[in-house]
Amino acid sequence: MQMPSLPRVQVLDRRSGPPQYGCTIAVADNKEIEMTPAIKLAEKNSIEHRVHEYLHDPAAESYGAEAAEKMAVAEQQVFKTLVVSLDNRELLVAVLPVCAKLSMKLVAKAAGVKKALMADKDAVERATGYVLGGVSPLGQKKKLRTVVDASALEFATIYASAGRRGLEIELQPADLIQLTDAITANICQ
């Protein structure tokens, strides 16, 4: 499936010649975007993707809503990455639309456990290698079990954090699911 074109952003191929994996990099001020573990993972696996960078406002109340607004994309198509603790033992990644709230009951059910709670900030940063607000479901330090909200399958492409605030990766939902070995389930309230 071809990715839809994105005329609203300036696009620059970071390599000379045609993109090796169909990858295009959206840049701000003609600067090259730094490679994060998330982007490296997509490239290593020959996943067609686009990277979008925007100027992050530290005063923004919601990183996801800010990303959707600055990229002029519907909030339902921009996905946030949350990490939960299952039965106080295992960490699990939940990927859901930025406009939705995670249901602890539904994510616990999807994971086959009784209880899920938001994970401790330090545990999240240690396990993923990313800072809060920039946690990507891709390229994490420790590969965690992942559940992607089933609504992702409604879109040709979705956006997720590319590993830092102000940087998003656009890819097909099936590719995100494959790269993270995720399952899909309805996990939103």
N, C-alpha and C positions, 0 to 999 in steps of 0.2 A: 504494500500500500504506500502510495506517495504521500509525503507530508504536505499539508497545504502551505501555500506561499504566505509570507508575512510581510506585506508591503509597508506596514507602519514602522518597521525598524530598519535601521541601516545594517546591512549584512556584509560581513567580510570573511572570506575564507582565510583561516590562519596559516594554511600551507600554500605553497606555490602550486599552480596547476589545479585541476579539478579536485574537489574533496575526495579523499580516499574512501570514506565510509558514508558519504552523503551528509557529512557534518557541516553545518555552517555556524559561524560564531557571530552573534550580534554584538556589536561593540559600541561603546560610548566614546566620543571624542577621538575616533580612529585609534584607540589604544587596544592592544591585544589583551584578552582576558586570561587571567592566571588559570592554570590547570589544577583542578581540585581532584581528590580521589574519586569523586562521583563522575566527573567528566572523563577521567582516565579509564574508569571501568567501562563506560559506554563505548569509548573508542576502542579499547582492547577487545571488546566483544562485537565489534563492527555494527553497533546499533546506530541507526539513523537518528540524529538528534539535533537540536538547536539549543544554543546557550544564549540567554538574555540577561543583560546586566542593566541595572538601573541604580540611580543614586539613592541609597537607603537613608531615610530620615530617622535618626536615633530616638526622636520623640514620638514616632508612630506607635499607636496603641496595639495594633495588630499587624505583625509582619506579613501575614498572608493576604490580608485585605489591602495592605499597601502595595504588595507585589501585583495583585490583580488590577488595582487602579492604575499604577504606573505603566503596566504593560497593556492596558486597555483590553483586558480579558475578563470574561465572566468569572466571578468567584467560585462557581460550581466546577470550573475547569482547572483551577489552581488548587493543588493539594498540599496539605501540611503534614509534617512528620511528627508524630507524638510517640513517646516511649512510655510504656506501662510496665509495672511490676506485677507478675502473676503469682498469686498465692505467696507473695513476699519472697520468691526464690528466683524466678527467671524473668529477664527483661524481654519485652516483645515490642516490635515497631508497628504502629497503626498509622496508615496513610489514608487521609480523608479530606474532603473539600474544606477549604478555609472558612466557608460560611456555615459549616456544620459543627455540631457538638458530638464528641465521642461518647458513646454509651458504654460505660464500664461493664454493664451486664452483658451486652451483646458481644463485646470484644473478648470477655472471659469465656463466653459460650463458644465463640469461634475458635478459641485456643484450647478448648476442652478442659478448662479449670473452673473453680468455683468463684474466684475473686480476682479482680484487677484493680489496681490503684495507679495513679500517676507516679512515675518513677522519680527518685531523688535526682536533682539537677547534677550533682557531682557524679553519680552513677551513670547518668546518660552521657555526659561528656567523656568519661573514662571509656565507656563501652563503644561509643560511636566515633570518637576522635573529633567531633564537631562541637561548636558552642551553641547554646540554645538560641533559637531564632535563625540558625543556619544549619540545622541538622538535616542531612539528606538521607533518604532511604537507601541510597547507593554509596558504595565505597566506604562502608563503615569499618572501623578498626577491628571490631569483633562482629562477625556476621550473626545477626539476631533473627529469630523467626519474625516473619512479617505478614500482616493482614492488610490488604488493600480494600477500601470500601468498593462494593460492587458498582457504585455509580460511575466509577472510572471507565467502565466498559461502554458507557454511553457516548464517549467522545473519540474522535479520530486520534487526537493527541491530548495529553495533559501536561501540566507544568508542576514541577516539584523543586524543592531547594537543590541547588547544585553544590552546596557545601559551605556557603557563607551568605551572610545577609546581603541582599542586593544582587544575588546571582541565582537564576532559575534555569533549569534544564527542561526542555520540551521534548517529549518522546511519546511513542505509542504506548497505551496502557499494557498491552501484551508484552512489550519489551521490558517495562518496569517489573511486571510480575515475574517474567523469566529471570531477569538479572538478580532479583531478590529472593527467588524461590518462594514467592508469596502465595497465599491462598486469597481468594476474594470472598467477602461476606458483607452483609449489611451490618455496619458497626456504628451508624449514626443514630442519635436520638430522634 
